[in-house]
């Protein structure tokens, strides 16, 4: 009788602890969203306008012997060429200024 109790207690405790000790199954996280395949037209326009304007302003400054100072130019502050039908001004301004600085550097250093 005692042996049955001991065996029953040992077996039940083994099943109890084995069942509670198993790790739960967790689902893997969802995949990341796909990358944006195309740049919005507003940003494309801003990058084109900014780079070309910056390159010509930088070349003109280098030819005239002016110091390198892209951030003080009128075009850097005004961001010309904005079309309000394409979207808000702030993304245009940011993309224009980034491209303008790259273009100004290339034009000034004649690369």
C-alpha positions as CSV (number, residue, x, y, z in Angstrom):
1,X,0.0,0.0,0.0
2,X,2.8,2.4,0.9
3,X,4.6,1.5,-2.2
4,X,1.6,2.4,-4.4
5,X,1.2,5.8,-2.6
6,X,4.9,6.5,-3.2
7,X,4.8,5.5,-6.8
8,X,1.6,7.4,-7.4
9,X,3.0,10.5,-5.7
10,X,6.2,10.3,-7.6
11,X,4.5,9.8,-10.9
12,X,2.0,12.6,-10.4
13,X,4.7,15.0,-9.3
14,X,6.8,14.1,-12.3
15,X,3.9,14.7,-14.7
16,X,2.9,17.9,-12.8
17,X,6.4,19.4,-12.9
18,X,7.1,18.3,-16.4
19,X,3.9,19.8,-17.7
20,X,4.5,23.1,-15.9
21,X,8.2,23.3,-16.7
22,X,7.7,23.3,-20.5
23,X,8.2,26.5,-22.3
24,X,5.3,28.0,-24.0
25,X,5.3,28.3,-27.8
26,X,5.6,31.9,-29.0
27,X,4.8,32.9,-32.5
28,X,7.7,34.6,-34.4
29,X,7.3,38.4,-34.9
30,X,5.8,39.5,-38.2
31,X,8.1,40.4,-41.0
32,X,9.2,44.0,-41.4
33,X,7.3,46.2,-43.8
34,X,8.7,46.2,-47.4
35,X,11.0,49.1,-48.3
36,X,9.6,52.1,-50.2
37,X,10.4,51.3,-53.7
38,X,10.1,54.8,-55.1
39,X,10.9,58.3,-53.9
40,X,7.9,60.6,-53.8
41,X,7.7,63.2,-56.7
42,X,8.0,66.1,-54.2
43,X,11.3,64.8,-53.0
44,X,12.6,64.0,-56.5
45,X,11.8,67.5,-57.6
46,X,13.5,69.0,-54.5
47,X,16.6,66.9,-54.9
48,X,17.0,67.8,-58.5
49,X,16.4,71.5,-58.0
50,X,18.6,71.6,-54.9
51,X,21.5,69.8,-56.4
52,X,21.5,71.7,-59.7
53,X,21.1,75.1,-58.0
54,X,23.7,74.3,-55.4
55,X,26.2,73.1,-58.1
56,X,25.8,76.3,-60.1
57,X,26.0,78.5,-57.0
58,X,29.1,76.7,-55.7
59,X,30.9,77.0,-59.1
60,X,30.0,80.7,-59.3
61,X,31.4,81.2,-55.8
62,X,34.6,79.4,-56.5
63,X,35.1,81.3,-59.8
64,X,34.6,84.7,-58.1
65,X,36.9,83.7,-55.2
66,X,34.2,83.9,-52.6
67,X,34.6,81.9,-49.4
68,X,32.8,78.5,-49.1
69,X,29.5,79.4,-47.3
70,X,26.6,77.4,-48.7
71,X,24.2,78.0,-45.8
72,X,24.2,81.8,-46.3
73,X,23.1,81.8,-49.9
74,X,19.6,83.1,-50.9
75,X,18.7,79.8,-52.6
76,X,19.5,77.8,-49.5
77,X,17.0,79.8,-47.5
78,X,14.3,80.4,-50.1
79,X,14.3,76.8,-51.6
80,X,13.0,77.8,-55.1
81,X,11.0,75.5,-57.4
82,X,8.4,74.4,-54.8
83,X,5.1,73.2,-56.3
84,X,2.3,73.2,-53.7
85,X,0.3,70.6,-55.7
86,X,2.9,68.0,-54.9
87,X,2.7,68.2,-51.1
88,X,3.8,70.1,-48.0
89,X,6.7,72.5,-48.0
90,X,8.7,71.1,-45.1
91,X,9.7,67.8,-46.8
92,X,10.6,69.8,-49.9
93,X,12.7,72.2,-48.0
94,X,14.6,69.5,-46.2
95,X,15.3,67.5,-49.4
96,X,16.2,70.7,-51.3
97,X,18.7,71.9,-48.6
98,X,20.4,68.5,-48.3
99,X,20.8,68.3,-52.1
100,X,21.8,71.9,-52.3
101,X,24.7,71.4,-49.9
102,X,25.9,68.3,-51.9
103,X,25.7,70.2,-55.1
104,X,27.3,73.4,-53.7
105,X,30.2,71.2,-52.5
106,X,30.6,69.6,-55.8
107,X,30.4,72.8,-57.7
108,X,32.8,74.7,-55.4
109,X,35.4,71.9,-55.4
110,X,34.9,71.3,-59.2
111,X,34.3,67.6,-58.9
